[in-house]
Amino acid sequence: MRGNPDVGLVNWDNIFVAVLTQFEMITLEGWSDVMYKVRNAHGGDMTMDIFCIFSVVFGAFFVLNLMIAVQYNFLDEAMNEVALQKEKEKKAAEAEKSGNNMQQELADNIMA
């Protein structure tokens, strides 16, 4: 073994660097480069390719889509709340306007 590739920037020895490396792989940004660097660090052994491919398939196609679905759900709920609030304000304004019209009609009837 030769050690960690990229002067230690691609490894799973430290939790912070491991998260960064996994994030790089599941976003599909240079995951094959990471795979080849890990392979070279292990002396050309291709067993780590299975881990890299599994990380990409599971992470990119399932985990990221799940995160997007959760964010979409929260955004949809927020937009619905805003729409309900605007509808309530519109109804309140219409009710106030109709109340003012009724008061004006009563005043006109009393004057007549």
Secondary structure, DSSP 8 states (H G I E B T S, - for coil): ----TGGGTS-SSSHHHHHHHHHHHHTTSSHHHHHHHHHHHTTT-THHHHHHHHHHHHIIIIIHHHHHHHHHHHHHHHHHHHHHHHHHHHHHHHHHHHHHHHHHHHHHHHH-
